Amino acid sequence: NDDREESDSKADGQKFKLKSATSETLTTLLTQALSSNDSTQLNVALQVTDRRLVEGTVRALQSLDAERASQKMDASSSAADAATTTGYIPTLLAHIVRRMARRHSLVMPLGVWVKAILAATARSSANRVLNGDGGTSAVEEHMAREGREMAMKLGPLKNFLNERVECFPQLLRLEGRLALLGQQL
């Protein structure tokens, strides 16, 4: 399934030029892919690994999430109603973590995205605290929900990384044994 998705994304990559991608075009592509759950478009967008471009795109998605949340809160007057729509950032993170767990070769390229998402989320939370935006219970509730949502999305990544770390000592021993065998030959 992943191989088919990847070959499809390479064909679509001809339409969406990765080298000429901008934060705006990448944001548009990702919002469409996440809204329609289109794995082909998502694969194309996630092939971009330029740090600045990824960070700009994550900031743009974060702004869209904030706009959607504030519109929802204005319209409904309760944070519980605003919680019904999952934001682009948590949805994107869930897709990335699933891809990383399924295909270990994607860890490095997708790590750029995870790092950008975590950094942007931390910055956003710190800014809210520093600006005193945490004063209303609805905003506090929304921030708490976002935190829980992000933690749930990162759970599989934590498990995957723990498995990799646990294997490291055995791999080092194996590498040492192979080096000794290589010296004997």
N, C-alpha and C positions, 0 to 999 in steps of 0.2 A: 504494500500500500504506500509506504514512504517512497519507494523507488519510483512508483508511478507518479506520485505527487511531485517529486523532484524533477522527473523528466518533463512533466507538464509545465512546471515553473520555468524550466530552461527554454521551452518553446515560447512561453509568454514573456520571458525576459527579453526577447527580441523586440516586443512591442514597448515594454517599459525599459528604457535605457538606464541601466544602473549607474553608468559613469556620469550621466547628465542629470541624475536625480537631485531634487532639492528637498528641503525639509517640507515644503508645502505640498509637493507632489507625492512625497512619501506618506505624509499625514493623510492626504486624500485617499491614497491607495489602501492604507491600513484601516481607515474608518469604514471604507466600503467592504474590505475583506472581513473585518470583525463584525460588522452589522449583518452581513449575509452569510457568515461562517464559511467563506470561500478559502479553502486551504491552498489553492493554486496561487491566488493573489497574495496570500499571506506569505507563502514561500518566496515569492519574488521580492516582496518588501523586506523580508528578513535576511535576504542575501546581502543587503547593504551593511557594511561593517565599519564605515568611516565614523569615527567617534563623534566628531562635531555634528555630522548630519543626523546620527542616531539621537544624540542629546537634544538637538533642536526639535526633532520629531516627537520625542517623548515629552518635552515641554509643551509642544502644541497639543498633543493628545491630553495632557494633564489640564490644560486650559479648557479644552472642550468638555472634559469631565466636570470641571468646576462650574462651567456655564450650565451644563445640563442639570447638575445638582442644585444650583441656586434657582434655576427656573422651576424645577420640580418642587423645591421647598417653598418658593413664593406662591406657587399654585396650590399647594396642598396644606401648607402651614404645619406639617409634622414631618419629622425626620424619618419616621417609619415608612411613610408613603414614598419619600425620596429614595429609600433603600431598595425599592423594587427594581430599579434599573441599574444593572451592573455597568460600571464605567469601562471605558476603552482600556485603561491601564491594567486593571486587574484581569480583564479578559485576555489581553495580549500576554501578560505574564503567565497566565495559565497555559496558553498555547505554547509559549516558549519552553516552559518547564516540561511539558509533555514531550515536546520534540527532543529536548536534551536527554530525557530519560530513555526514549526509544532509540535514538541514534547517538551514540557516544562521540562520534566524529563531529557532531554539531556543537559540542560544548564550548569550544574556543570561539567560533564565530558568534554564537548566540550569547556568549558571556558578555559581549559588548552591550547588548540590549539589556540584559539583567542588571549590569552595573549602572547603566543610565537610568533605568527605572527606579532602582533602589536609591540612587543619589538624588534624583528628582523628588521622590517621595519624602526622603529625609529632609531635604531643603524646604519643601512645602510645609511639612509638619513643624519644623523649627520656626519658619516665618509666621505661621499662625500663632504659635505660642508667644513669640516675641512681639507680634503686633497686637496681642491681646484678643484675638478673634475667638478664643476659646471661652468667652464669657457666657454665651447663651447655651442653654442645655441642648438645643437642636444641633448646633455646630459641634459641640462636644460629642454628642451621640453619633453624628456623621463621621467624625474623626475616629472614634472608637470602632465603628463598623468597618471603616476603611482599613484600620490596623488589623482587625481580626481577619478580614478578607485577604489581605496581603499575606498574613501568616499562614492561612490555609493554602494559598496558592504556592507558597514557598516550601511547604511540608514535603512534597515529593522530591524537590531539589535537594533539600537537606538529607533525606534518606539516601538518595542517589550518591551524593558526595560522601556520606558516611561509609557507604559500601566501597567506594573507590579508595578511601583512606585506609579502611581495614585491610584491603588487599595489598597495599603498598609494601609492608615489610616482607611478605612472601615473594613479591616480585623482585625486591632488592636481593633477597637470598638466592633466588633463581638466577638473577643477573650475575651474581658473584660466582655461582657454580659454573655457569656457562663461560665466564671469563677464565676460570681455572682450567676447564676442559680445553678452551681455546689455546691456552699457554702450553698445555701438555702435548698438543698436536703440533 
